[in-house]
Amino acid sequence: MMRILCGLTVASMILWAAGPAGAALTEGMPETLNLQDCLELALRQNPTILKAREEIRRAHGIIIETRAQAIPQVTASGSYQGIERSSIDAFPFPSTLLGTNRFNTVYRNQEQPWSAQVQVSQLVYAGGRVHAALRAADLSDQVAVLGFQSAVADTVLEVRNDFYQILLDQALVGVRQQSVALLEDQLRDAQSRFDVGSVPRFNVLRAEVELENARPPLIRAQNDLRLSKEALVKALALDGSSRTNAFTPITFEGKLVYEHRGWDLPAALEQALQHRPELLSADRQIAVAQANVHVASSGYRPQASVFGNYGWHDYLFGTDPDETRQGWTVGANVSWALFDGMLTHGKVTEARAQLQEANLNYADTRRQVELEVRQAYSDYLQTLELIEAQKKTVEEAEESLRLAEARFRAGTGTQLDVLSAQTALTEARSNVIQALHDYNVAIATLERATGLTVRMAD
């Protein structure tokens, strides 16, 4: 399992190098998959992970937008108009322009005025708003990365649990098939004994009833296996054209095994508090809220900017459109909202309330993380006890069945003893498989609760 988790590093790098969402989806359905194959597929194309990756891109975009306020702005502008002569105010003194000698002269360039300019402006001071907004945007980017890590950890846990469920269902199908096979043998034996007159008809009927009672659990186990496979295929975002009218043809290879892992509750809690992305994200959200308070408070302070431009325009008092005037202009703008109708006060109140909410959310998230670790650790302890309790159960049940059959053949036992031993063996096998499944799930859940999955995938 450690090898599998360490292999997530490579898969995560593949994910970052992937193109647009959905571009890496597999076109065909693979024939066989093991656990590591499933994890790598999920990291590459699970929709939850892909959406979390896009959220990081969105956060990067916000940083660029915010940073733009602190960078000089360059603007080019121009205008042109056509004005009817009768609507233009003329100078009330005589002129010989255009061969005329009259009052109220209108110059030709006044009928078609145009201008163009290039301006550079720079925000100098905004009451700390830009700096605080940049910090908030940077922290939001960190929150998005932590959200991505959380999505990866959740997906890894989901895939592992789905895969273990498939292994459990496959094993239970095998157990139920073995039970049916044993009961079929029992029925044939009872029928043979009845045919020679050594047992009554009751023995045959009892064997038939037990066999028919064993078939429904097998049918349900087979259905559970089909559904668990479909659940994992959905988590892996596998889309195959062959699946239109059929269940998934994939064979999932693996075995439920017991690999002892030593865990200590205090160490697990400390690990979770240091590495759980949800808790780290809640901490960053507090810093974001603090930065937003500074952004809102900037409305109480003045704003200043400087600008400079160079422009061209036609000569107003001329008749040649090519005759122009050009030159530069520099200046500064300072503004201070002495009273804005309590707008800034309202923004500050809102931001401070959000800061308090962030603090409360962090405290609640911490308690939730500790609860999840304790629950996962408790489940882990339970599975250890169950595995210990089931160590020799199957061997004893198999020996009990062997003895019951021997006694029955020797005439010192009853058919009921054999059937009871068969039922006990089926239950013992099922319990052992269930205990192994629960142990593997408990380990996966504990690794997720403590943040170990995230560290392995970094």
N, C-alpha and C positions, 0 to 999 in steps of 0.2 A: 504493500500500500504506500509506503514511503516513496518508492520508486515512481509510482503513479502520480503522487502529488507533486514530486519534483519535476516530473515531465510536463506539468501544467505551465512551467515557465516558458518552454518553447512554444506551447500552444498559445499562450498569451501574446507572445511576440508575433506569431502568425496573425492573430486577430488585429493587432495594431497596424500591421502592414497590409491588411486587406483593403479592398476598394470600397465603393459605396455599399450600403446595407443591402444584403441579398445577393451581391455579386458572387460570393463564394459558395452559394448553395449547391449541394451535390445534385447532379442531373439524374443519376441512377441510384438504385437501391443496392447497398453492399450485401454480400452473401452472409458474412459472419462478422461479428463485432465482439471485442472484449471490453472490459471496463475502461481501460486507457483510451481505446479507440472512441468510445462513447464520450468520454470527457473532452477529448480534443475536438471532436465534432461539435459538441455543445459550445465550447469556447469560441469556435469559429463562426457559428451560424445561429445560435440560440437567439430568438428575437429580443428577449429581455436584455441580454448582453449587448446586442447591437444598438438597442435604444439607449442604453446607458452610455455607450461610446458616443452617440450623437449628442447626448446631453453635455459631454465634455467639450465637444466642438462648439456647442451653443455658448457655453461658459467662456470659451476662448474668444468668441465673437463679441461678447459683452465687454471683455477686457479691452479689445481693440477699440470698441465704440467709446469707452470711458477715457482711454488714453488720448483719443483724438482731441479732447477738450484742452489738453496741455500742449498740443503741438501747433505751431503756426498754421494759420489757414490762408490759403492763396485762392483768390476769387477773380475771375475775369467776367466782365459784364459789358454790355453794349446796348444801344437803343437807336432806333430810327423812326421818324414820324413824317407823315404827309399832312400838311395843315392847309385848309382853305384860306385864301388871302383875306377874305372878308372877316374872318374871325381873329385876325392878328392885330394886336394893338400897335399902332405906328407912332413914330416920333413926330410931334407937332411943330416941325420947322421945315423950311423948304430945302430941296435937294435937287441936283441935276442928274441924279442917278438914272441910267437907262435913257438918257436923252430927254428927260422930263424936268420940268421946273414946277414943282408942286409941293403942297404941304402934306402932312400925314404919310411920310414915306414908309413903304414896306420893302425890306431887302429880300432878295430871292432866297438867300440861305435860311431865312426865317420860315419859309414854306416847307422846307425839307431838312429839319435839324437832325443831327446824329451825334453820337458820342460813344466812346469806348474807354475802358480803364482796366487796369490790373491792380488789385489791392492785396496787401499782406497784413494780417492782423494777428495779434498775440495776446492771449489772456494772461495778465500779470498776477492778479490776485482775485480770488473768488471766495474769500472767507474760509479757506480750507476745504471747500467742497470737492474740488478735483482730487486732491490728495486722498481724502477720506473715501471718495467713490472708487479710486483706483485700488485702495486697500480692500474695500468691500468686494470689488470684482475679482481680485486675486484670491481672496478667501473663498468666494463662490466657486472659483475654478477648482480649488482644493476640495470643496464639498462635492463637486461633480466627480472628481477622481475617486473620492471615497465611496460615492454612490456606485461607481463602476465596480470597485472592489467588492462592495456588498452584493451587487448583482452577480458577480462571478462566484462568490462564495455560496450564495443561495442556489445558483444553477448547479454548481458542483454537488452540493448536498442533494438536490432534487434528482440529479442523474444517478448518483450513487444509490440513493434509496430506491429509485425505480429499477435499477439494475439488480440490486439485492432482492427486490420483490420478484423479479423474473426468475432469479435462481431459486428462490423459495418455492414459487409456483411450479417450476420444473421438477424440483425435488419432491414436492407433494404429489404431483402427477405420478412420478415413479413409485412413491409409497402406495398410492391408491391402486396402481396397476399391479404391484406385488400382492396387495391384499386380495384383489380380484383373482389373480392367478392362484393364490393359495386356496381360496374358496372354491375355485373351479376344480382344483385337485381334490379337495374335500368332497365335492359333489360327485365326482367320478368314482371316488373310493366308496362313498355311501351307496351309489347306484350298483357298483360291482358287488358289494356285500349283500345288498338287497336281492340282486339277481340270483345269488347262491343261497339265499334264505338265512343268512347269518345275522341280519339286522332287520328291524321292522320298517315299514313304509314311512314311518314318522321321521326316521333319520334322513331319508332322501328329501322329504318336504322341508325339514329344518335346514338342510344344506342349501336347498334352492332359495329359501327365504333369505338366508344370510348372504348368499351371492347377489340376489337382487337388491338387497339393502346396501350393498357395497358399491353398486354401480352409480347411484346419484352423486355421492361424494366425488367419484372419479370424474363425472361429467362436469360438476361445478369447478373442480380443480383445473380441468382443461379450459373451461371458459375463463377462469381467473387468469390463466397463463396468456390466453389470447389478448385479454384486456390490458394486462400489465405490459405486454410488448407494445401495444398501440400507444400506451401512455408514454413510454420511453421514446418511441419514434416521434411523437409530437414534441417532446422536450428537445430532441435533437434537430427538429425542423427538417426532417427528411421528407422530400416530396418525390415520389416515384410514380411514373405513369402506369406501372403495373399494379398499383394499389387501388385503382378505381373500383374494382368489384371484388377485391380479395383482401384477406388479412395480410399483415406484413410477413414476407417470406424470410426475414432475417433470422439467423441462428445466433443467439447470444451465448458466448463461451465463458465459462467461469465456474467457480466452486465456492460455496460458503465454507470458510475455514476459521479456525480459532488461532489468532496470533495475539498472544498476551501483550497488552500495553499497560504499563503502570501509570496510574494517574493519582494525583493528590489534590484534594479540593482547594486548599489555600493557594497552591501554585496555579491551579486552573483559573481561579478568580483573578489573581494578579495578572495572568496572561491575558485574560479577556479585557480587563480594564486598560491595559496598555495597547492592545492591538485590534479590538473590535472596531471596524470602520464606522458602525452606527454611532458609537460613543465619540469617536474622534470627529465625526461629522457634526454631532450636536455641539461639541466644543467649538468648532469653527463657526457654527451658526451664531454663537454668542459673540464672537469677534466681529462677524458681519453686522449683527445688530448694533454693536457699539460704534462701528464705522458709520452706519446709517444715522445714528444720533448726531454725529459730527456733520454729516451731510445736511441734515435738516437744520441744524443750528447755524449753518453758514448764511442763512437768510437774515440773521441779525447783523451781519457785517457787510461792509461795502464791497463792491466789485470794481476792478480796474482793468483796462486793456489799452494797448497801443496799436496804431495802425499806420500804414503808409501806402500811398498809391501813386501810380503814374497814369495820366489820362490824355486822351485825344478827343477833340470835338471841332466841328466846323466853325469858321469865323462868322459870328452872328451878323455882323454889320458888313456883309460882303455879298457878292453875286456869283462867286466862283465856288462850287462845292468842294474843289480840291484845296481851297485855301483853309488851313487848319490852325488850331492853337493846341499846344501840348505843354505838360509840365507835371511836377510832382506835388504831392500834398502829404504832410505828416501830422499826426495828432494823437490825442489820448482821450479815452472815455472813462469817466468815473461815475458810478451810480450807487446810491444808498437808499434803500427803502426805509424811510423813517416810520411809516405806518402802512402795513399791507393788509389791514382788515383782519388781523390775528391769524393770517395764513401760516406764517412761520411757526407761531405758537402751536397751532394745530398739528403741523408736521412733526414738531419736536415731541409733542405729547404722544402721537402715534408711534414714533420711533422708540421712545422710552418704554411704551407698553409692549412693543415687539421684543425689546431687549429682555424685559421681565419674563415674557413667554419663553424666550430662548433659554433663560436660566432654569425655568421650571421644567422645560422639555429635557434639558441635560440631566437634571436630577432624576426625572422619571425614567429616562433611557438608561441611566446607570443602574437603577433598581431593576429594570427589566432585564438588563444584561446579566446581573447577578442571579436573578431568578432563573433565567434560561440555563446558566451554568450549573446551578444547583439541581435543576430538574434533569439535565443531561447526565450529570454525575450520578444522581440517584438511579436513573435508568441503567447506567453503566454497571453500578454495583449489583443491581437486580439481575442483569444478564450473567454476571460472573457467578452468582449464586445458582442461577438456573442451569448453567453449563456444568457446574460442579455436581449439582443434583442429578444430572442426566448422564453422567460419565459412563456408568455401567448398566444403565437401564436397558438399552437395546440388546446387549449381550445376554443379560438375564432373561429378557423376554424371549429371545431366540432359543435359549436353553429350555425355558419353560414350555415353549411350543414343541420342541423336540421330545421332551419327556412326556407331554400330554399325548402326542401322537403314538409314542412307543407304548404307553400304558393302554391306549385305546386298541392298538393292534394286538396287544397281549391279552385283551379282554378284562383288564383291571381298571380301566378308565372309561369315561363316558364321552359321547360326542360333544356334550356341552362343555366339557373341560377343554377339548381341542378348539372349539369355536371361541371360547373365552380367551384362550391363550393367543389365538390369531388376532382377536380384537385388541388385546393388550400390546401385542407386538406392533400393530399398525399405529396405535396411539403413541407408543414409545418412540418409534421412528419419526413420527410427525413432531413430537415434542422436541426431539434433538435438533431436527432441522429448523424448527421455529426458534429455538434458543440460539442457534448459530446465526440465523438471520437477525434476530433482535440484538445480538452482540455487535455485529458489523454495523447495523444502523445506529446503535448507541455510540460507537466509536466515531462514525461520520458526524453525528449530531454534536458530540462533545468537541470535536475538532472545529466545527462551525461555530459553536457557542463561545469557544475560547479565542477565536480569531486565527487559529493555526492554519486553516485552509488558505486564508489570505496571505499569510507569510510564505507558505509553500509556493503560491502562485506568483509572488512578486519576482 
